[in-house]
Amino acid sequence: MYFFLVLAFLSTTMVKAQLTSEFFEIEIKEVEQRDRIWTDAGSGANANVAFWKVSPRPGFYTLGHFTTSFYDIDRNKGNLPPVTITLKPKSGYESLLKEPSGYERIWDDGGSGANADVSIWRMKCPTGYVSIGDLVTNRGEPNRDACRCIKEQTTNTKGEVVKLVTRASYLNFAKEGESKPSGLSSLKIPVG
């Protein structure tokens, strides 16, 4: 699993924040109601799930789609739109984002009873690039135009090697007052 800068589900006040990068122009954007791809309506599931796409401006790219536990954006009910970033490489850094070479379907809702069909796709990336998000469609493979794989590392203007994406080796489940997080190997998750 890879982690980058994830801004989904943050307060919409983040939309006014400024992020800067040597490598990218960064746009913080709220997902809109029209960006909803699918809901599990009709499936009989105990919880609501909706998938949302990101519609970047020309020249900007998303790194994946989002999910929420509600079907409709409604600020009065606390159903705030996911907040995301889109990236546009600055001049000279265009090689930091690459179009995926293909997709692998990793899940579909076959047999769920939902009112519509959906599939989740993982990007296949060139060597040295990674996918940090998945894409959702209700009709075949995703379009390759709006989403990109990101280079794992690059060299900055000082000549230093910089990791753009860090492979996560643990989740920080440290208890209050402890400085050392527990590794995933020691994490006990109840099953059933």
C-alpha positions as a Markdown table, in Angstrom:
| # | Residue | x | y | z |
|---|---|---|---|---|
| 1 | Met | 0.0 | 0.0 | 0.0 |
| 2 | Tyr | 1.3 | 3.5 | -0.9 |
| 3 | Phe | 0.4 | 6.7 | 0.9 |
| 4 | Phe | 0.8 | 10.2 | -0.5 |
| 5 | Leu | -1.0 | 13.4 | 0.5 |
| 6 | Val | -4.6 | 12.3 | 1.0 |
| 7 | Leu | -7.1 | 15.1 | 1.6 |
| 8 | Ala | -10.4 | 13.1 | 1.3 |
| 9 | Phe | -13.0 | 13.8 | 4.0 |
| 10 | Leu | -11.3 | 16.8 | 5.4 |
| 11 | Ser | -13.2 | 19.9 | 6.3 |
| 12 | Thr | -14.2 | 22.0 | 3.4 |
| 13 | Thr | -12.2 | 24.9 | 4.9 |
| 14 | Met | -9.2 | 23.1 | 3.5 |
| 15 | Val | -10.3 | 24.2 | 0.0 |
| 16 | Lys | -9.0 | 27.7 | 0.9 |
| 17 | Ala | -5.6 | 26.3 | 2.0 |
| 18 | Gln | -2.6 | 26.7 | -0.2 |
| 19 | Leu | -0.2 | 23.9 | -0.9 |
| 20 | Thr | 3.1 | 24.5 | -2.7 |
| 21 | Ser | 5.5 | 22.2 | -4.4 |
| 22 | Glu | 8.8 | 22.5 | -6.4 |
| 23 | Phe | 7.4 | 19.8 | -8.8 |
| 24 | Phe | 3.6 | 20.4 | -9.1 |
| 25 | Glu | 1.0 | 23.0 | -9.3 |
| 26 | Ile | -1.5 | 21.8 | -6.7 |
| 27 | Glu | -5.3 | 22.5 | -6.8 |
| 28 | Ile | -7.5 | 21.7 | -3.8 |
| 29 | Lys | -11.0 | 20.8 | -5.0 |
| 30 | Glu | -14.3 | 19.7 | -3.6 |
| 31 | Val | -16.0 | 16.8 | -5.3 |
| 32 | Glu | -19.5 | 17.9 | -6.6 |
| 33 | Gln | -22.8 | 16.0 | -6.5 |
| 34 | Arg | -22.6 | 15.5 | -10.3 |
| 35 | Asp | -19.3 | 13.6 | -9.7 |
| 36 | Arg | -21.0 | 10.6 | -8.0 |
| 37 | Ile | -20.4 | 7.5 | -10.0 |
| 38 | Trp | -22.4 | 4.8 | -8.1 |
| 39 | Thr | -24.3 | 4.0 | -4.9 |
| 40 | Asp | -25.1 | 0.6 | -3.3 |
| 41 | Ala | -28.8 | 1.5 | -3.3 |
| 42 | Gly | -30.9 | -1.6 | -3.7 |
| 43 | Ser | -28.2 | -3.9 | -2.4 |
| 44 | Gly | -29.7 | -4.4 | 1.0 |
| 45 | Ala | -26.4 | -3.5 | 2.7 |
| 46 | Asn | -26.6 | -2.2 | 6.3 |
| 47 | Ala | -24.6 | 0.9 | 5.4 |
| 48 | Asn | -24.6 | 3.4 | 2.6 |
| 49 | Val | -21.7 | 3.6 | 0.2 |
| 50 | Ala | -21.1 | 5.9 | -2.7 |
| 51 | Phe | -18.2 | 6.3 | -5.1 |
| 52 | Trp | -17.1 | 9.7 | -6.5 |
| 53 | Lys | -14.8 | 10.7 | -9.3 |
| 54 | Val | -12.6 | 13.7 | -9.5 |
| 55 | Ser | -13.1 | 16.1 | -12.4 |
| 56 | Pro | -9.7 | 18.0 | -12.8 |
| 57 | Arg | -9.2 | 21.1 | -14.8 |
| 58 | Pro | -7.3 | 20.6 | -18.2 |
| 59 | Gly | -3.7 | 19.8 | -17.5 |
| 60 | Phe | -4.4 | 18.6 | -14.0 |
| 61 | Tyr | -4.6 | 15.0 | -13.0 |
| 62 | Thr | -6.2 | 13.0 | -10.2 |
| 63 | Leu | -4.5 | 10.0 | -8.5 |
| 64 | Gly | -7.8 | 8.1 | -7.7 |
| 65 | His | -11.4 | 8.2 | -6.8 |
| 66 | Phe | -13.2 | 8.4 | -3.4 |
| 67 | Thr | -15.9 | 6.7 | -1.3 |
| 68 | Thr | -18.3 | 8.1 | 1.2 |
| 69 | Ser | -20.8 | 6.6 | 3.7 |
| 70 | Phe | -23.6 | 8.7 | 2.2 |
| 71 | Tyr | -25.3 | 9.0 | -1.2 |
| 72 | Asp | -25.8 | 12.8 | -1.4 |
| 73 | Ile | -23.8 | 15.8 | -0.5 |
| 74 | Asp | -25.9 | 17.8 | 2.1 |
| 75 | Arg | -24.0 | 20.2 | 4.3 |
| 76 | Asn | -27.1 | 20.6 | 6.5 |
| 77 | Lys | -26.9 | 16.9 | 7.4 |
| 78 | Gly | -23.1 | 16.9 | 7.8 |
| 79 | Asn | -22.6 | 15.1 | 4.5 |
| 80 | Leu | -19.6 | 17.2 | 3.4 |
| 81 | Pro | -18.1 | 16.7 | -0.1 |
| 82 | Pro | -14.7 | 14.9 | -0.2 |
| 83 | Val | -11.9 | 17.3 | -0.6 |
| 84 | Thr | -9.1 | 16.2 | -2.9 |
| 85 | Ile | -6.0 | 17.5 | -4.7 |
| 86 | Thr | -5.2 | 17.4 | -8.4 |
| 87 | Leu | -1.7 | 17.8 | -9.7 |
| 88 | Lys | -0.2 | 19.5 | -12.8 |
| 89 | Pro | 3.6 | 19.0 | -13.2 |
| 90 | Lys | 5.5 | 22.2 | -13.5 |
| 91 | Ser | 7.7 | 22.8 | -16.5 |
| 92 | Gly | 10.6 | 20.4 | -16.6 |
| 93 | Tyr | 8.8 | 17.9 | -14.3 |
| 94 | Glu | 6.3 | 16.5 | -16.8 |
| 95 | Ser | 7.9 | 13.0 | -16.4 |
| 96 | Leu | 6.8 | 12.8 | -12.8 |
| 97 | Leu | 3.2 | 11.7 | -13.8 |
| 98 | Lys | 2.7 | 9.0 | -16.4 |
| 99 | Glu | -0.4 | 7.5 | -18.0 |
| 100 | Pro | -1.1 | 4.0 | -16.7 |
| 101 | Ser | -0.2 | 1.2 | -19.0 |
| 102 | Gly | -3.5 | -0.6 | -18.3 |
| 103 | Tyr | -5.8 | -1.6 | -15.5 |
| 104 | Glu | -6.6 | -4.6 | -13.4 |
| 105 | Arg | -10.2 | -5.1 | -12.2 |
| 106 | Ile | -9.9 | -5.8 | -8.4 |
| 107 | Trp | -13.6 | -5.8 | -7.5 |
| 108 | Asp | -17.1 | -5.7 | -8.9 |
| 109 | Asp | -20.5 | -5.7 | -7.3 |
| 110 | Gly | -21.7 | -8.8 | -9.1 |
| 111 | Gly | -24.6 | -10.3 | -7.3 |
| 112 | Ser | -25.0 | -7.5 | -4.8 |
| 113 | Gly | -28.4 | -6.5 | -6.0 |
| 114 | Ala | -27.5 | -2.9 | -6.3 |
| 115 | Asn | -29.5 | -0.8 | -8.7 |
| 116 | Ala | -26.5 | -0.4 | -11.0 |
| 117 | Asp | -23.2 | -2.3 | -11.7 |
| 118 | Val | -19.8 | -1.0 | -10.7 |
| 119 | Ser | -16.1 | -2.2 | -10.9 |
| 120 | Ile | -13.0 | -1.0 | -9.1 |
| 121 | Trp | -9.8 | -0.8 | -11.1 |
| 122 | Arg | -6.1 | -0.6 | -10.1 |
| 123 | Met | -3.8 | 1.2 | -12.4 |
| 124 | Lys | -0.8 | -0.8 | -13.9 |
| 125 | Cys | 2.1 | 1.6 | -13.8 |
| 126 | Pro | 5.5 | 1.8 | -15.6 |
| 127 | Thr | 8.6 | 0.8 | -13.6 |
| 128 | Gly | 9.5 | 3.4 | -11.0 |
| 129 | Tyr | 5.9 | 4.7 | -10.9 |
| 130 | Val | 3.1 | 3.7 | -8.5 |
| 131 | Ser | -0.7 | 4.0 | -8.2 |
| 132 | Ile | -1.8 | 5.5 | -5.0 |
| 133 | Gly | -5.5 | 5.3 | -5.7 |
| 134 | Asp | -8.0 | 3.2 | -7.5 |
| 135 | Leu | -10.7 | 4.1 | -10.1 |
| 136 | Val | -14.3 | 3.2 | -10.2 |
| 137 | Thr | -16.5 | 2.8 | -13.3 |
| 138 | Asn | -19.9 | 1.5 | -14.2 |
| 139 | Arg | -18.9 | 0.7 | -17.8 |
| 140 | Gly | -15.7 | -1.1 | -18.6 |
| 141 | Glu | -12.1 | 0.0 | -18.1 |
| 142 | Pro | -11.5 | 3.6 | -17.0 |
| 143 | Asn | -10.5 | 6.3 | -19.4 |
| 144 | Arg | -6.7 | 6.9 | -19.2 |
| 145 | Asp | -6.9 | 10.7 | -19.7 |
| 146 | Ala | -7.7 | 12.1 | -16.3 |
| 147 | Cys | -5.7 | 9.8 | -13.9 |
| 148 | Arg | -2.0 | 9.3 | -13.6 |
| 149 | Cys | 0.7 | 7.1 | -11.9 |
| 150 | Ile | 3.2 | 9.1 | -9.9 |
| 151 | Lys | 7.0 | 8.6 | -9.9 |
| 152 | Glu | 8.3 | 7.2 | -6.6 |
| 153 | Gln | 11.2 | 9.5 | -6.4 |
| 154 | Thr | 13.0 | 12.3 | -8.3 |
| 155 | Thr | 15.9 | 14.7 | -7.9 |
| 156 | Asn | 15.2 | 18.3 | -6.7 |
| 157 | Thr | 17.0 | 21.5 | -7.8 |
| 158 | Lys | 19.5 | 21.0 | -5.0 |
| 159 | Gly | 20.5 | 17.6 | -6.5 |
| 160 | Glu | 18.9 | 15.7 | -3.6 |
| 161 | Val | 16.9 | 12.5 | -4.2 |
| 162 | Val | 13.4 | 13.2 | -3.0 |
| 163 | Lys | 10.7 | 10.5 | -2.4 |
| 164 | Leu | 7.3 | 11.6 | -3.8 |
| 165 | Val | 5.6 | 8.5 | -2.4 |
| 166 | Thr | 6.5 | 6.6 | 0.7 |
| 167 | Arg | 5.7 | 2.9 | 1.1 |
| 168 | Ala | 3.8 | 2.6 | 4.4 |
| 169 | Ser | 5.3 | -0.1 | 6.7 |
| 170 | Tyr | 3.1 | 0.5 | 9.7 |
| 171 | Leu | 0.0 | 2.3 | 10.9 |
| 172 | Asn | 0.5 | 4.6 | 13.9 |
| 173 | Phe | -1.6 | 2.9 | 16.6 |
| 174 | Ala | 0.5 | 4.1 | 19.4 |
| 175 | Lys | -1.4 | 4.7 | 22.6 |
| 176 | Glu | -1.5 | 8.2 | 24.2 |
| 177 | Gly | 1.8 | 8.9 | 25.9 |
| 178 | Glu | 3.7 | 6.3 | 23.8 |
| 179 | Ser | 6.1 | 7.4 | 21.1 |
| 180 | Lys | 6.6 | 4.1 | 19.3 |
| 181 | Pro | 3.7 | 2.9 | 17.1 |
| 182 | Ser | 2.7 | -0.7 | 16.9 |
| 183 | Gly | 3.6 | -2.6 | 13.7 |
| 184 | Leu | 1.0 | -4.2 | 11.5 |
| 185 | Ser | 2.3 | -7.6 | 12.5 |
| 186 | Ser | 1.3 | -6.9 | 16.1 |
| 187 | Leu | -2.1 | -5.5 | 15.2 |
| 188 | Lys | -4.9 | -7.9 | 16.1 |
| 189 | Ile | -8.1 | -7.5 | 14.1 |
| 190 | Pro | -11.2 | -9.4 | 15.1 |
| 191 | Val | -12.7 | -11.5 | 12.4 |
| 192 | Gly | -16.3 | -12.6 | 12.0 |
